[in-house]
């Protein structure tokens, strides 16, 4: 999420050995990140685009190859005279990172390799509030071990847990997650004790990780200024300003679902009245669209199946369903207008159930934006539906864990050279 850092040519530095090592690690990361973001490059082109000299680039590429992070690919001729070079391309299939999401009614695990390919993915229905923190972490550890067993060829470089609530990232404590019923739960310490110290763990807010995933890999990737809104049982937000995640002083920025924009007669899961999620959260939609006992309100059923039923009813012209969706869309626009007026994003991205049912929500939402945004034409902000579905948070978690390798590729050990198999001597013939 951070802007590229200017780094010196490792061959030209004259600092102390520790400084030399730090500069080299930075330059390794610079080359690796270039290949990840821009695709295969010849060594000459890498030197040109990074400002490093060719000898340094050759040395860096050799070390990255020794660590299994890059490989030489197709021949690159480039129209020049002389011996053609080989394109250097990202490899990293022997490295992976794990994303975990805890939510009200499920736990999900996803494993990505360095190129971003999914190696393992599983989501398990779970009543997290009823189960409690300790039993939930037991289940998370079990799923993580399943993922590691299925990807044993890849070394895990980190694990990031997404939680819907306030997270103190410095020590991985969930200070408040009202929809889970959690207060001051040491998730980092608890999960590390269960899976062991070999895979560094960090804990982050789910909407922030979803915003990171959208910024990195979504349909509006690399948009400098965007607001991400996710709708599940709760409502969360992640704000990207100038290509950086807005965290705030204590890391609690983005808790938009608890802005006082809802129905003051309705008590929110946090215990307060009138929070925004009381009118745009999943519970608000289900209460408006169906009576108690209706299958779409059965939280033990798969959420995507229930949302598909709501969409089917709307497509069939069911008036109650259409009115419920229109009401949520209008309330969504009212809250999003506050965010547009405040941070002036290029894009408002809708995730979670907002994306799944987005074709019914966008029209009433944009009508509210036209009324509520102070600048003309919604200040130019576009409303876009996420294509990452309910995997955004786990993808963001895995992406954040992989950033450690891009920042310092030396974290990945050098591969042991293969010992050639002895050749069987051929029989001699008289």
KOLPA-415794 format. One record per residue (C-alpha): residue number from 1; residue in one letter; z, y, x. Coordinates in nm, 4 decimals. Layout:
N
(NUM, "A", (Z, Y, X)),
...
END
This chain:
430
(1, "X", (0.0000, 0.0000, 0.0000)),
(2, "X", (0.0415, 0.2347, 0.2919)),
(3, "X", (-0.2376, 0.4386, 0.4446)),
(4, "X", (-0.3892, 0.3025, 0.7694)),
(5, "X", (-0.1776, 0.3933, 1.0687)),
(6, "X", (-0.3455, 0.5447, 1.3782)),
(7, "X", (-0.3010, 0.3061, 1.6689)),
(8, "X", (-0.3828, 0.3424, 2.0357)),
(9, "X", (-0.6141, 0.1203, 2.2346)),
(10, "X", (-0.3849, -0.1507, 2.3679)),
(11, "X", (-0.5735, -0.1658, 2.6971)),
(12, "X", (-0.5203, 0.2000, 2.7707)),
(13, "X", (-0.1451, 0.2329, 2.7072)),
(14, "X", (0.0935, 0.2906, 2.9963)),
(15, "X", (0.4289, 0.2579, 2.8197)),
(16, "X", (0.7136, 0.0186, 2.8789)),
(17, "X", (0.6478, -0.3547, 2.8189)),
(18, "X", (0.8104, -0.3359, 2.4759)),
(19, "X", (0.5827, -0.0469, 2.3824)),
(20, "X", (0.2797, -0.2361, 2.5117)),
(21, "X", (0.3736, -0.5358, 2.2974)),
(22, "X", (0.4248, -0.3179, 1.9884)),
(23, "X", (0.0891, -0.1457, 2.0389)),
(24, "X", (-0.0853, -0.4795, 2.0788)),
(25, "X", (0.0749, -0.6172, 1.7635)),
(26, "X", (-0.0355, -0.3050, 1.5790)),
(27, "X", (-0.3901, -0.3404, 1.7056)),
(28, "X", (-0.3982, -0.7073, 1.6064)),
(29, "X", (-0.3015, -0.5980, 1.2577)),
(30, "X", (-0.5601, -0.3218, 1.2606)),
(31, "X", (-0.8420, -0.5648, 1.3367)),
(32, "X", (-0.7155, -0.8247, 1.0894)),
(33, "X", (-0.6803, -0.5686, 0.8107)),
(34, "X", (-1.0333, -0.4383, 0.8772)),
(35, "X", (-1.1748, -0.7888, 0.8398)),
(36, "X", (-0.9712, -0.8479, 0.5235)),
(37, "X", (-1.0754, -0.5214, 0.3596)),
(38, "X", (-1.4334, -0.4788, 0.4823)),
(39, "X", (-1.5600, -0.8299, 0.5539)),
(40, "X", (-1.7116, -1.0008, 0.8601)),
(41, "X", (-1.7934, -0.7829, 1.1599)),
(42, "X", (-1.9392, -0.8280, 1.5075)),
(43, "X", (-1.7042, -0.7493, 1.7950)),
(44, "X", (-1.9178, -0.4455, 1.8773)),
(45, "X", (-1.8863, -0.3126, 1.5231)),
(46, "X", (-1.5107, -0.3749, 1.5203)),
(47, "X", (-1.4838, -0.1711, 1.8405)),
(48, "X", (-1.6906, 0.1087, 1.6873)),
(49, "X", (-1.4921, 0.1226, 1.3629)),
(50, "X", (-1.1455, 0.0971, 1.5195)),
(51, "X", (-1.2060, 0.3124, 1.8252)),
(52, "X", (-1.0833, 0.0324, 2.0512)),
(53, "X", (-1.2856, -0.0627, 2.3573)),
(54, "X", (-1.4931, -0.3798, 2.3530)),
(55, "X", (-1.2806, -0.5641, 2.6086)),
(56, "X", (-0.9683, -0.4997, 2.4022)),
(57, "X", (-1.1425, -0.6139, 2.0822)),
(58, "X", (-1.2564, -0.9362, 2.2480)),
(59, "X", (-0.9006, -1.0040, 2.3643)),
(60, "X", (-0.7560, -0.9267, 2.0196)),
(61, "X", (-1.0114, -1.1455, 1.8404)),
(62, "X", (-0.9378, -1.4330, 2.0800)),
(63, "X", (-0.5651, -1.4083, 2.0055)),
(64, "X", (-0.6228, -1.3884, 1.6291)),
(65, "X", (-0.8418, -1.6983, 1.6552)),
(66, "X", (-0.5695, -1.8793, 1.8530)),
(67, "X", (-0.3322, -1.8031, 1.5659)),
(68, "X", (-0.5809, -1.9408, 1.3114)),
(69, "X", (-0.6325, -1.6024, 1.1425)),
(70, "X", (-1.0009, -1.5421, 1.2230)),
(71, "X", (-1.3016, -1.7488, 1.3158)),
(72, "X", (-1.6504, -1.6865, 1.4491)),
(73, "X", (-1.9144, -1.7177, 1.1805)),
(74, "X", (-2.2872, -1.6500, 1.1517)),
(75, "X", (-2.5033, -1.4990, 1.4235)),
(76, "X", (-2.5365, -1.1213, 1.3948)),
(77, "X", (-2.8580, -0.9737, 1.5352)),
(78, "X", (-2.8335, -0.6212, 1.3991)),
(79, "X", (-3.1871, -0.5350, 1.5049)),
(80, "X", (-3.0858, -0.4702, 1.8637)),
(81, "X", (-3.2343, -0.6052, 2.1852)),
(82, "X", (-3.0291, -0.8585, 2.3776)),
(83, "X", (-2.8183, -1.1607, 2.3054)),
(84, "X", (-2.7045, -1.1681, 1.9417)),
(85, "X", (-2.3300, -1.1722, 1.8712)),
(86, "X", (-2.1263, -1.3835, 1.6325)),
(87, "X", (-1.9695, -1.2318, 1.3255)),
(88, "X", (-1.5916, -1.2482, 1.3251)),
(89, "X", (-1.4510, -1.3305, 0.9825)),
(90, "X", (-1.1127, -1.3733, 0.8204)),
(91, "X", (-0.9790, -1.7267, 0.8186)),
(92, "X", (-0.6055, -1.7588, 0.7567)),
(93, "X", (-0.6320, -2.0730, 0.5476)),
(94, "X", (-0.3370, -2.2140, 0.7394)),
(95, "X", (-0.1180, -1.9219, 0.6275)),
(96, "X", (0.0152, -1.8675, 0.2768)),
(97, "X", (0.2562, -1.6521, 0.0777)),
(98, "X", (0.4477, -1.7238, -0.2407)),
(99, "X", (0.4880, -1.5046, -0.5465)),
(100, "X", (0.7520, -1.5803, -0.8100)),
(101, "X", (0.8063, -1.4136, -1.1469)),
(102, "X", (1.1190, -1.4443, -1.3590)),
(103, "X", (1.0862, -1.3262, -1.7152)),
(104, "X", (1.2600, -1.3708, -2.0456)),
(105, "X", (1.0803, -1.6873, -2.1489)),
(106, "X", (0.9112, -1.8242, -1.8378)),
(107, "X", (0.9179, -1.8704, -1.4625)),
(108, "X", (0.5919, -1.8620, -1.2663)),
(109, "X", (0.5003, -1.9482, -0.9071)),
(110, "X", (0.1720, -1.8736, -0.7305)),
(111, "X", (0.0697, -1.9419, -0.3694)),
(112, "X", (-0.2096, -1.7447, -0.2004)),
(113, "X", (-0.3680, -1.7910, 0.1406)),
(114, "X", (-0.4621, -1.4944, 0.3568)),
(115, "X", (-0.8168, -1.4580, 0.2122)),
(116, "X", (-0.6566, -1.4374, -0.1339)),
(117, "X", (-0.7489, -1.7805, -0.2678)),
(118, "X", (-0.5024, -1.9473, -0.5047)),
(119, "X", (-0.3609, -2.2657, -0.3499)),
(120, "X", (-0.1031, -2.3456, -0.6172)),
(121, "X", (-0.0114, -2.2013, -0.9558)),
(122, "X", (0.2393, -2.3079, -1.2187)),
(123, "X", (0.4181, -2.1461, -1.5100)),
(124, "X", (0.7083, -2.3141, -1.6903)),
(125, "X", (0.8486, -2.2073, -2.0274)),
(126, "X", (1.2167, -2.1285, -1.9809)),
(127, "X", (1.4820, -1.9477, -2.1840)),
(128, "X", (1.6137, -1.7491, -1.8878)),
(129, "X", (1.8826, -1.5483, -2.0750)),
(130, "X", (2.0320, -1.8677, -2.2220)),
(131, "X", (2.0045, -2.0599, -1.8968)),
(132, "X", (2.1811, -1.8013, -1.6841)),
(133, "X", (2.1163, -1.6819, -1.3300)),
(134, "X", (2.2366, -1.9835, -1.1308)),
(135, "X", (2.0460, -2.2453, -1.3289)),
(136, "X", (1.7371, -2.0224, -1.3322)),
(137, "X", (1.7436, -1.9915, -0.9516)),
(138, "X", (1.7762, -2.3714, -0.9329)),
(139, "X", (1.4556, -2.4022, -1.1376)),
(140, "X", (1.2808, -2.1400, -0.9242)),
(141, "X", (1.3761, -2.3280, -0.6069)),
(142, "X", (1.2408, -2.6504, -0.7585)),
(143, "X", (0.9046, -2.4873, -0.8408)),
(144, "X", (0.8852, -2.3234, -0.4981)),
(145, "X", (0.9391, -2.6608, -0.3307)),
(146, "X", (0.6622, -2.8056, -0.5480)),
(147, "X", (0.4327, -2.5279, -0.4313)),
(148, "X", (0.5231, -2.5794, -0.0674)),
(149, "X", (0.4676, -2.9548, -0.0945)),
(150, "X", (0.1241, -2.8963, -0.2510)),
(151, "X", (0.0277, -2.6539, 0.0277)),
(152, "X", (0.1877, -2.8275, 0.3247)),
(153, "X", (-0.1168, -2.7510, 0.5415)),
(154, "X", (-0.0319, -2.3787, 0.5251)),
(155, "X", (0.2670, -2.2044, 0.6824)),
(156, "X", (0.4534, -1.9826, 0.4294)),
(157, "X", (0.5120, -1.6363, 0.5748)),
(158, "X", (0.7168, -1.4971, 0.2883)),
(159, "X", (0.8197, -1.5143, -0.0765)),
(160, "X", (0.8542, -1.2238, -0.3196)),
(161, "X", (1.0376, -1.2510, -0.6509)),
(162, "X", (0.9370, -1.0278, -0.9440)),
(163, "X", (1.2154, -0.9417, -1.1896)),
(164, "X", (1.1959, -0.7223, -1.5051)),
(165, "X", (1.4756, -0.4791, -1.4280)),
(166, "X", (1.6411, -0.2583, -1.1706)),
(167, "X", (1.6261, -0.4123, -0.8248)),
(168, "X", (1.8045, -0.2959, -0.5107)),
(169, "X", (1.5337, -0.4023, -0.2697)),
(170, "X", (1.7377, -0.3534, 0.0470)),
(171, "X", (1.9544, -0.6577, -0.0301)),
(172, "X", (1.7634, -0.8187, -0.3174)),
(173, "X", (2.0288, -0.7650, -0.5838)),
(174, "X", (1.9164, -0.7320, -0.9461)),
(175, "X", (2.1555, -0.4592, -1.0556)),
(176, "X", (2.0462, -0.4589, -1.4209)),
(177, "X", (1.7944, -0.6682, -1.6130)),
(178, "X", (1.8982, -0.6185, -1.9777)),
(179, "X", (1.6381, -0.8480, -2.1307)),
(180, "X", (1.7596, -1.1290, -1.9026)),
(181, "X", (2.1250, -1.0420, -1.9506)),
(182, "X", (2.1679, -1.0095, -1.5728)),
(183, "X", (2.4012, -0.7669, -1.3959)),
(184, "X", (2.4441, -0.7497, -1.0169)),
(185, "X", (2.2804, -1.0888, -0.9500)),
(186, "X", (2.2201, -1.1550, -0.5750)),
(187, "X", (1.8769, -1.3149, -0.6181)),
(188, "X", (1.7757, -1.2872, -0.2512)),
(189, "X", (2.0929, -1.4509, -0.1217)),
(190, "X", (2.0926, -1.7147, -0.3954)),
(191, "X", (1.7324, -1.8185, -0.3463)),
(192, "X", (1.7557, -1.8146, 0.0339)),
(193, "X", (2.0538, -2.0488, 0.0138)),
(194, "X", (1.8496, -2.2868, -0.1996)),
(195, "X", (1.5186, -2.2941, -0.0082)),
(196, "X", (1.6471, -2.2354, 0.3457)),
(197, "X", (1.5860, -1.9600, 0.6006)),
(198, "X", (1.2336, -2.0588, 0.7046)),
(199, "X", (1.0603, -1.8418, 0.4430)),
(200, "X", (1.1761, -1.4768, 0.4212)),
(201, "X", (1.2594, -1.3702, 0.0640)),
(202, "X", (1.2423, -1.0275, -0.0959)),
(203, "X", (1.2990, -0.9136, -0.4544)),
(204, "X", (1.1080, -0.6400, -0.6387)),
(205, "X", (1.0571, -0.5007, -0.9873)),
(206, "X", (0.7849, -0.6898, -1.1753)),
(207, "X", (0.5871, -0.3850, -1.2889)),
(208, "X", (0.5823, -0.2439, -0.9355)),
(209, "X", (0.4417, -0.5713, -0.8029)),
(210, "X", (0.1858, -0.5785, -1.0841)),
(211, "X", (0.0764, -0.2266, -0.9915)),
(212, "X", (0.0381, -0.3373, -0.6302)),
(213, "X", (-0.1738, -0.6355, -0.7384)),
(214, "X", (-0.3964, -0.4090, -0.9466)),
(215, "X", (-0.4319, -0.1612, -0.6620)),
(216, "X", (-0.5181, -0.4381, -0.4175)),
(217, "X", (-0.7376, -0.6760, -0.6189)),
(218, "X", (-0.7822, -0.5553, -0.9774)),
(219, "X", (-1.0822, -0.3928, -1.1473)),
(220, "X", (-0.9710, -0.0483, -1.0250)),
(221, "X", (-0.8751, -0.1591, -0.6729)),
(222, "X", (-0.8007, 0.1197, -0.4243)),
(223, "X", (-0.7861, 0.3882, -0.6956)),
(224, "X", (-0.5606, 0.6474, -0.5265)),
(225, "X", (-0.3750, 0.7574, -0.8406)),
(226, "X", (-0.3063, 0.5166, -1.1229)),
(227, "X", (-0.0406, 0.4257, -1.3764)),
(228, "X", (0.0128, 0.0612, -1.4660)),
(229, "X", (0.1805, -0.0283, -1.7963)),
(230, "X", (0.2779, -0.3841, -1.8789)),
(231, "X", (0.3884, -0.5109, -2.2175)),
(232, "X", (0.5974, -0.8239, -2.2580)),
(233, "X", (0.9420, -0.8503, -2.4159)),
(234, "X", (1.0177, -0.5359, -2.2210)),
(235, "X", (0.7838, -0.2578, -2.1138)),
(236, "X", (0.7518, -0.1612, -1.7488)),
(237, "X", (0.5444, 0.0729, -1.5416)),
(238, "X", (0.4251, 0.1104, -1.1854)),
(239, "X", (0.2936, 0.4414, -1.0536)),
(240, "X", (0.0552, 0.4739, -0.7575)),
(241, "X", (0.0253, 0.8255, -0.6139)),
(242, "X", (-0.2181, 0.8918, -0.3281)),
(243, "X", (-0.2444, 0.5179, -0.2616)),
(244, "X", (0.1318, 0.4640, -0.2386)),
(245, "X", (0.3752, 0.3048, -0.4792)),
(246, "X", (0.6154, 0.5636, -0.6191)),
(247, "X", (0.9636, 0.4163, -0.5752)),
(248, "X", (1.1991, 0.7127, -0.6092)),
(249, "X", (1.5239, 0.7710, -0.4225)),
(250, "X", (1.6910, 0.4405, -0.5130)),
(251, "X", (1.3754, 0.2384, -0.5826)),
(252, "X", (1.4196, 0.2536, -0.9596)),
(253, "X", (1.1079, 0.4563, -1.0481)),
(254, "X", (0.8813, 0.3139, -1.3186)),
(255, "X", (1.1381, 0.2177, -1.5842)),
(256, "X", (0.9222, 0.3832, -1.8471)),
(257, "X", (1.0200, 0.1450, -2.1261)),
(258, "X", (1.3567, 0.3171, -2.1567)),
(259, "X", (1.2272, 0.6696, -2.2063)),
(260, "X", (1.3533, 0.8072, -2.5424)),
(261, "X", (1.0197, 0.7835, -2.7214)),
(262, "X", (1.1000, 0.5125, -2.9754)),
(263, "X", (1.2734, 0.4669, -3.3071)),
(264, "X", (1.6302, 0.6046, -3.2839)),
(265, "X", (1.7371, 0.3607, -3.5541)),
(266, "X", (1.6470, 0.0563, -3.3380)),
(267, "X", (1.8764, -0.0733, -3.0643)),
(268, "X", (1.6968, -0.1632, -2.7423)),
(269, "X", (1.7813, -0.4673, -2.5315)),
(270, "X", (1.9508, -0.2290, -2.2880)),
(271, "X", (2.2009, -0.1295, -2.5574)),
(272, "X", (2.0642, 0.2209, -2.6119)),
(273, "X", (1.8766, 0.3440, -2.9168)),
(274, "X", (1.5258, 0.4798, -2.9379)),
(275, "X", (1.3791, 0.3435, -2.6128)),
(276, "X", (0.9993, 0.3404, -2.5935)),
(277, "X", (0.9902, -0.0408, -2.5809)),
(278, "X", (1.1466, -0.0537, -2.9294)),
(279, "X", (0.8096, 0.0597, -3.0657)),
(280, "X", (0.5611, -0.0824, -2.8109)),
(281, "X", (0.7330, -0.3932, -2.6729)),
(282, "X", (0.6242, -0.7393, -2.7800)),
(283, "X", (0.9204, -0.7676, -3.0173)),
(284, "X", (0.8129, -0.4518, -3.1999)),
(285, "X", (0.4619, -0.5866, -3.2511)),
(286, "X", (0.5837, -0.9268, -3.3728)),
(287, "X", (0.8347, -0.7748, -3.6162)),
(288, "X", (0.5655, -0.5512, -3.7631)),
(289, "X", (0.2996, -0.8229, -3.7795)),
(290, "X", (0.4922, -1.1227, -3.9097)),
(291, "X", (0.8028, -1.2326, -4.1009)),
(292, "X", (1.0854, -1.4354, -3.9443)),
(293, "X", (0.9859, -1.7999, -3.9358)),
(294, "X", (0.6204, -1.7207, -3.8726)),
(295, "X", (0.4925, -1.9314, -3.5775)),
(296, "X", (0.3882, -1.6206, -3.3827)),
(297, "X", (0.7553, -1.5204, -3.3665)),
(298, "X", (0.8672, -1.8544, -3.2241)),
(299, "X", (0.9588, -1.7715, -2.8635)),
(300, "X", (0.9582, -2.1399, -2.7679)),
(301, "X", (0.5795, -2.1476, -2.8160)),
(302, "X", (0.3434, -2.0412, -2.5385)),
(303, "X", (0.2993, -1.6640, -2.5459)),
(304, "X", (-0.0746, -1.6676, -2.4888)),
(305, "X", (-0.1162, -1.9085, -2.7805)),
(306, "X", (0.0800, -1.6741, -3.0069)),
(307, "X", (-0.1213, -1.3723, -2.8937)),
(308, "X", (-0.4440, -1.5623, -2.9628)),
(309, "X", (-0.3206, -1.6219, -3.3197)),
(310, "X", (-0.2492, -1.2511, -3.3645)),
(311, "X", (-0.5987, -1.1678, -3.2367)),
(312, "X", (-0.7491, -1.4221, -3.4755)),
(313, "X", (-0.5655, -1.2665, -3.7700)),
(314, "X", (-0.6843, -0.9204, -3.6686)),
(315, "X", (-1.0434, -1.0442, -3.6354)),
(316, "X", (-1.0144, -1.1946, -3.9842)),
(317, "X", (-0.9178, -0.8516, -4.1181)),
(318, "X", (-0.5512, -0.9217, -4.1965)),
(319, "X", (-0.4218, -0.5783, -4.2983)),
(320, "X", (-0.0625, -0.6276, -4.1845)),
(321, "X", (-0.1720, -0.7398, -3.8383)),
(322, "X", (-0.4207, -0.4553, -3.8014)),
(323, "X", (-0.1614, -0.1977, -3.9111)),
(324, "X", (0.0915, -0.3394, -3.6623)),
(325, "X", (-0.1577, -0.3167, -3.3772)),
(326, "X", (-0.2604, 0.0368, -3.4762)),
(327, "X", (0.1041, 0.1443, -3.4793)),
(328, "X", (0.1695, 0.0009, -3.1338)),
(329, "X", (-0.1502, 0.1583, -3.0005)),
(330, "X", (-0.0553, 0.5027, -3.1300)),
(331, "X", (0.2966, 0.4766, -2.9859)),
(332, "X", (0.1505, 0.3538, -2.6586)),
(333, "X", (-0.0687, 0.6632, -2.6437)),
(334, "X", (0.2271, 0.8940, -2.7094)),
(335, "X", (0.4202, 0.7540, -2.4141)),
(336, "X", (0.1182, 0.7334, -2.1856)),
(337, "X", (0.0452, 1.0996, -2.2577)),
(338, "X", (0.3819, 1.1916, -2.1048)),
(339, "X", (0.2901, 1.0021, -1.7898)),
(340, "X", (-0.0573, 1.1581, -1.7705)),
(341, "X", (0.0880, 1.5075, -1.8127)),
(342, "X", (0.3397, 1.4321, -1.5384)),
(343, "X", (0.1441, 1.2477, -1.2638)),
(344, "X", (-0.2239, 1.3167, -1.3521)),
(345, "X", (-0.3645, 0.9685, -1.2761)),
(346, "X", (-0.7295, 0.8744, -1.2635)),
(347, "X", (-0.6628, 0.5492, -1.4485)),
(348, "X", (-0.4066, 0.4109, -1.6937)),
(349, "X", (-0.4147, 0.0322, -1.6568)),
(350, "X", (-0.2843, -0.1845, -1.9385)),
(351, "X", (-0.1397, -0.5227, -1.8440)),
(352, "X", (0.0571, -0.8022, -2.0067)),
(353, "X", (0.0053, -0.8327, -2.3806)),
(354, "X", (-0.1402, -0.4791, -2.3863)),
(355, "X", (-0.4423, -0.6188, -2.1990)),
(356, "X", (-0.4700, -0.9378, -2.4062)),
(357, "X", (-0.4819, -0.7389, -2.7322)),
(358, "X", (-0.6308, -0.4296, -2.5751)),
(359, "X", (-0.9453, -0.4205, -2.7867)),
(360, "X", (-0.7233, -0.3475, -3.0876)),
(361, "X", (-0.4947, -0.1011, -2.9065)),
(362, "X", (-0.7290, 0.1217, -2.7074)),
(363, "X", (-0.8787, 0.3175, -2.9992)),
(364, "X", (-0.5473, 0.4311, -3.1566)),
(365, "X", (-0.4065, 0.4842, -2.8077)),
(366, "X", (-0.6879, 0.7145, -2.6960)),
(367, "X", (-0.6665, 0.9050, -3.0259)),
(368, "X", (-0.3003, 0.9751, -2.9489)),
(369, "X", (-0.3892, 1.0738, -2.5927)),
(370, "X", (-0.6403, 1.3293, -2.7191)),
(371, "X", (-0.3669, 1.4848, -2.9299)),
(372, "X", (-0.0890, 1.4692, -2.6726)),
(373, "X", (-0.2371, 1.5256, -2.3244)),
(374, "X", (-0.2242, 1.8953, -2.2423)),
(375, "X", (-0.5449, 1.9117, -2.0348)),
(376, "X", (-0.8835, 1.8729, -2.1994)),
(377, "X", (-1.0477, 1.5298, -2.2286)),
(378, "X", (-0.7218, 1.3443, -2.1480)),
(379, "X", (-0.7241, 1.5134, -1.8040)),
(380, "X", (-1.0081, 1.2766, -1.7139)),
(381, "X", (-0.7779, 0.9727, -1.7203)),
(382, "X", (-0.9485, 0.6488, -1.8164)),
(383, "X", (-0.7767, 0.3649, -2.0031)),
(384, "X", (-0.8663, 0.0289, -1.8465)),
(385, "X", (-0.7597, -0.3249, -1.9376)),
(386, "X", (-0.6268, -0.5444, -1.6586)),
(387, "X", (-0.8200, -0.8611, -1.5792)),
(388, "X", (-0.5272, -1.0248, -1.3980)),
(389, "X", (-0.3552, -1.1253, -1.7217)),
(390, "X", (0.0016, -1.2485, -1.6907)),
(391, "X", (-0.0490, -1.3350, -1.3221)),
(392, "X", (-0.0358, -0.9754, -1.1973)),
(393, "X", (0.3298, -0.9808, -1.0908)),
(394, "X", (0.3124, -1.3130, -0.9025)),
(395, "X", (-0.0123, -1.2048, -0.7362)),
(396, "X", (0.1493, -0.8784, -0.6361)),
(397, "X", (0.4458, -1.0701, -0.4960)),
(398, "X", (0.2260, -1.2955, -0.2847)),
(399, "X", (0.0202, -0.9944, -0.1732)),
(400, "X", (0.3323, -0.8105, -0.0559)),
(401, "X", (0.4458, -1.1173, 0.1392)),
(402, "X", (0.1046, -1.1427, 0.3079)),
(403, "X", (0.1306, -0.7790, 0.4175)),
(404, "X", (0.3824, -0.8892, 0.6808)),
(405, "X", (0.1054, -1.0828, 0.8567)),
(406, "X", (-0.1370, -0.7913, 0.8339)),
(407, "X", (0.1293, -0.5621, 0.9784)),
(408, "X", (0.2182, -0.8044, 1.2590)),
(409, "X", (-0.0142, -1.1050, 1.3038)),
(410, "X", (0.2057, -1.2205, 1.5930)),
(411, "X", (0.4431, -1.3565, 1.3261)),
(412, "X", (0.2010, -1.6480, 1.2936)),
(413, "X", (0.2505, -1.8913, 1.5827)),
(414, "X", (-0.0319, -1.9790, 1.8176)),
(415, "X", (-0.1785, -2.3105, 1.7218)),
(416, "X", (-0.1260, -2.5974, 1.9601)),
(417, "X", (-0.4528, -2.6990, 2.1237)),
(418, "X", (-0.5862, -3.0293, 2.0086)),
(419, "X", (-0.5595, -3.3094, 2.2615)),
(420, "X", (-0.9018, -3.4701, 2.2930)),
(421, "X", (-0.9090, -3.8347, 2.1990)),
(422, "X", (-0.9733, -4.0640, 2.4972)),
(423, "X", (-1.3274, -4.1886, 2.5100)),
(424, "X", (-1.3834, -4.5592, 2.5066)),
(425, "X", (-1.5911, -4.6520, 2.8102)),
(426, "X", (-1.9236, -4.8057, 2.7263)),
(427, "X", (-1.9696, -5.1625, 2.8472)),
(428, "X", (-2.1747, -5.1928, 3.1621)),
(429, "X", (-2.4951, -5.3913, 3.1547)),
(430, "X", (-2.6158, -5.5987, 3.4455)),
END
